[in-house]
Amino acid sequence: MRWSAAMSRALYGPHGFFVSGAGPAGHFRTSANASPVLAAAVLRLLHRVDEALGRPGRLDLVDVGAGRGELLTGVLAVAPTDLRDRLRPVAVEVAPRPAFLPDELDWLEAPPERITGLLIATEWLDNVPLDVVDGDHYVEVDPATGDERPGAPIDPADAAWLDRWWPSRTRREVGRGRDEAWAGAVGAVERGLAVAVDYGHLLDQRPFDGTLTGYRDGRQVPPVPDGSRDVTAHVAVDAVAAAGSGVAGRPYRLMTQRQALRALGADGGRPPISLASTDPAGYVRALAAASAVAELTAPAGLGDHWWLFQPVGIDDWTWDDGAYAGSP
């Protein structure tokens, strides 16, 4: 079968990787489950969105691809009472709702239709199924073994996407479905901000032979789509950004996770050594916090994730950070 069908079944079928078992946190570290640093940064971002919206009576916080709710529970744990009383946290995930989550957290299989607030998708788009092509033909895969063979010729819609976003003739990954998924998520936001966080590439830096791979038990493994492992591919972030901006009718902003977290107050600086003698416990806490930030901002690691910011219905949303801004 084509790779999109194989990924869909392997990840989201009845016994799929994201539906059964321990979930992503049992196999690999993501920004959401690595430390509380991301939750604190998202809370600061949520405050900015709240102010831009004029502090509405209900403020939505929607996490698409929520895993087991790690990010939302982290934000709720540190949110001040005045914000938490107005907050509507929503986890969007195909897996069953974990029993330990607080009652105030909604659990849905699709984003709400009308969102006022912040929608964030952390490492979601890389698991939206896609097709792989080689030359002018789709690549077909045996789900049980991962063996591949040439398939049918590329259809016109996918060929047009490739001509625009990945024009080389090498092995490529067709991101059209991801563009549509992100456009749908942005379209659910009436007023607020949509943010996608993922690893990816830009038009002038597309990988020569694609990025499709697998992860299981903390290790990178071959991408056999049998349901036993994560099957993932990097995101064509500029294509996704253009699709979202077209729906929102406003420019987007794109930056690395390193830039984004520093803009949100997570600088990763080590505490002064003098603190060790005056406040040993405080020094240990500060050192642990700095180490956590360092993990999330490390070059050639989580720090190279892309953060895509798409405002919707907010005219005064600005970042003084020098990041790339794209037109709608």
WOCOR-V591211 format. One record per backbone hydrogen bond with DSSP energy under -1.0 kcal/mol. CO is the residue of the C=O (numbers start at 0). NH is the residue of the N-H. E is the energy in kcal/mol with one decimal. If there is no record, write none. Layout:
BEGIN
co = (CO:CO)
nh = (NH:NH)
e = (E:E)
END
This chain:
BEGIN
co = (0:1:2:3:4:5:6:7:8:9:10:12:15:22:23:23:26:29:35:36:37:38:39:40:41:42:43:44:45:46:47:48:49:50:58:59:60:61:62:65:68:69:70:71:72:74:79:80:82:85:87:88:89:90:91:91:97:101:105:107:114:114:115:116:117:118:119:120:123:124:125:130:131:132:133:135:136:137:139:141:146:148:151:154:155:156:157:158:159:160:161:171:174:175:176:177:178:179:180:181:182:185:187:190:191:192:193:194:195:196:197:198:201:212:213:214:215:218:220:221:223:229:231:234:234:235:236:237:238:239:240:241:242:243:244:251:252:253:254:255:256:257:258:259:260:261:271:272:273:274:278:279:280:281:282:283:284:285:286:287:288:289:290:291:292:297:297:300:301:302:304:305:306:307:308:309:311:318:323:325)
nh = (140:5:6:7:8:9:10:11:12:16:17:15:19:25:26:27:217:33:39:40:41:42:43:44:45:46:47:48:49:50:51:52:54:53:87:117:89:119:91:68:72:73:74:75:76:78:83:84:85:58:60:105:62:107:64:65:100:104:90:92:189:190:59:192:61:194:63:196:126:127:232:173:138:171:136:153:133:150:148:145:141:139:137:158:159:160:161:162:163:164:165:132:178:179:180:181:182:183:184:185:186:188:114:116:311:118:309:120:307:122:305:234:204:231:220:229:218:215:213:223:225:214:212:200:236:239:240:241:242:243:244:245:246:247:248:325:308:323:306:259:260:261:262:263:265:264:274:275:277:278:282:283:284:285:286:287:288:289:290:291:292:293:294:295:296:300:302:303:304:257:256:197:254:195:252:193:191:320:253:251)
e = (-3.2:-2.0:-3.0:-2.1:-2.0:-2.5:-2.6:-2.3:-1.5:-2.6:-2.1:-2.2:-2.2:-1.5:-2.4:-2.2:-2.6:-1.4:-2.1:-2.2:-2.8:-2.2:-1.8:-2.3:-2.8:-2.1:-1.7:-2.3:-2.8:-2.3:-2.3:-1.9:-3.1:-1.2:-2.8:-2.6:-2.9:-3.2:-3.0:-2.5:-2.4:-1.7:-2.3:-2.7:-1.7:-1.3:-2.9:-2.4:-1.2:-2.9:-2.3:-2.5:-2.9:-3.0:-2.4:-1.7:-1.1:-1.6:-3.1:-2.6:-2.3:-1.4:-3.1:-2.3:-2.7:-2.8:-2.5:-2.9:-1.9:-1.5:-1.5:-2.8:-2.9:-2.5:-1.4:-2.1:-2.8:-3.0:-2.0:-3.2:-2.7:-3.0:-3.0:-2.5:-2.4:-1.8:-2.6:-2.4:-1.6:-3.1:-2.3:-2.7:-2.0:-2.0:-2.0:-2.7:-2.5:-2.1:-1.9:-2.8:-2.3:-1.6:-2.2:-1.8:-2.9:-2.7:-2.9:-2.8:-2.9:-3.8:-3.8:-2.1:-2.3:-2.5:-2.4:-2.6:-1.8:-2.5:-1.8:-2.1:-2.1:-1.5:-2.4:-2.3:-1.8:-2.1:-2.5:-2.1:-1.9:-2.3:-2.6:-2.0:-1.2:-2.4:-2.4:-2.1:-3.2:-1.3:-3.6:-2.7:-2.9:-1.6:-2.3:-1.3:-3.1:-1.5:-1.7:-1.4:-1.4:-3.0:-2.5:-2.1:-2.2:-2.5:-2.5:-2.3:-2.3:-2.3:-2.1:-2.1:-2.2:-2.2:-1.8:-1.7:-1.3:-1.2:-1.3:-1.7:-1.7:-1.8:-2.6:-2.2:-2.1:-2.0:-2.2:-2.3:-2.9:-1.1:-3.1:-1.8)
END
